[in-house]
Amino acid sequence: MLRAGAARVFYLRGDDEQIRSGFDTFLSCIPHHAAIVCESGSLWRFVDPGVLVMVTMQGRPVKERARLLAERASLIVESRGAGGFSELSRIQLSNSSGWTIDEKR
């Protein structure tokens, strides 16, 4: 995330309950209206993300644990293993609307 241009990166690791409480603690340490990008296979169960993106691997089945995530995902992109996803250009952040997906692209 730093290589992609993030100003600050935080790392949180734990089981589902630790992730939940750790994320609550994290939120108390940052400005209320901060834009947050998370990479997590379980955090979506405890928060309501503005946009939920799921990355699948080309030619591989979706793991059973990830099937619920796929049902809730705002956008599913397929990785070919070579970094970068053109679909991500559809994601926008604005002060008035928060995170949104441009459906026209």
C-alpha positions in Angstrom: 0.0 0.0 0.0 2.9 2.3 0.6 4.2 1.6 -2.9 0.8 2.5 -4.2 0.9 5.9 -2.6 -0.6 5.5 0.9 0.7 8.1 3.4 0.4 5.7 6.4 -0.1 2.0 6.7 -1.2 0.0 9.7 -1.0 -3.7 10.2 -3.5 -5.6 12.3 -3.5 -9.4 12.7 -5.6 -11.8 14.7 -8.6 -14.1 14.8 -12.1 -12.7 13.9 -12.8 -11.3 17.4 -9.3 -9.7 17.7 -9.7 -8.1 14.3 -13.0 -6.6 15.4 -11.7 -5.2 18.7 -8.4 -4.1 17.1 -10.2 -2.3 14.3 -12.4 -0.4 16.9 -9.2 0.6 18.7 -7.7 1.7 15.3 -10.7 3.9 14.5 -10.4 5.7 17.8 -6.8 6.7 16.8 -7.5 8.3 13.4 -9.5 11.3 12.3 -13.3 10.7 12.1 -13.5 11.4 8.3 -10.3 9.6 7.2 -10.4 7.6 4.1 -9.6 4.0 4.9 -8.6 1.1 2.6 -8.4 -2.3 4.2 -7.2 -5.6 2.9 -9.0 -8.3 5.0 -10.9 -11.5 4.5 -12.9 -11.1 7.7 -13.3 -7.4 8.6 -16.3 -7.0 6.2 -18.3 -9.1 8.7 -18.0 -6.4 11.4 -18.1 -3.1 9.4 -20.2 -1.8 6.6 -17.7 -0.8 4.0 -18.5 1.9 1.4 -17.2 -0.4 -1.3 -16.4 -4.0 -0.8 -14.0 -5.4 -3.5 -13.2 -9.1 -3.8 -10.1 -10.3 -5.7 -10.3 -13.9 -7.1 -7.5 -15.8 -8.8 -8.0 -16.7 -12.5 -8.7 -20.4 -12.9 -9.1 -21.1 -9.2 -12.3 -21.8 -7.4 -13.6 -19.4 -4.7 -12.9 -20.8 -1.2 -16.0 -21.8 0.7 -15.2 -19.2 3.4 -15.1 -16.5 0.7 -18.5 -17.3 -0.8 -20.4 -15.0 1.5 -18.0 -12.3 0.7 -18.7 -12.8 -3.0 -22.4 -12.4 -2.4 -21.9 -9.0 -0.6 -19.1 -7.7 -2.8 -19.7 -4.4 -4.7 -17.1 -5.4 -7.2 -15.3 -8.7 -8.0 -12.0 -8.5 -10.0 -10.1 -11.4 -11.3 -6.3 -11.5 -10.8 -4.1 -13.0 -13.4 -1.1 -12.8 -11.0 0.4 -9.8 -12.7 -0.5 -6.8 -10.4 -2.9 -4.0 -11.3 -6.6 -4.1 -11.9 -8.2 -1.8 -14.4 -11.6 -2.2 -12.8 -10.3 -0.3 -9.7 -10.4 2.9 -11.7 -14.2 2.7 -11.3 -13.9 3.3 -7.6 -14.3 6.9 -6.5 -14.1 8.8 -3.2 -15.9 12.1 -2.7 -16.6 14.2 0.4 -20.3 14.1 -0.3 -20.9 10.5 -1.3 -18.0 8.6 0.2 -16.8 5.5 -1.6 -18.8 4.7 -4.8 -18.4 2.6 -7.9 -19.0 4.2 -11.3 -21.3 1.7 -12.9 -20.9 3.2 -16.4 -17.3 2.1 -16.9 
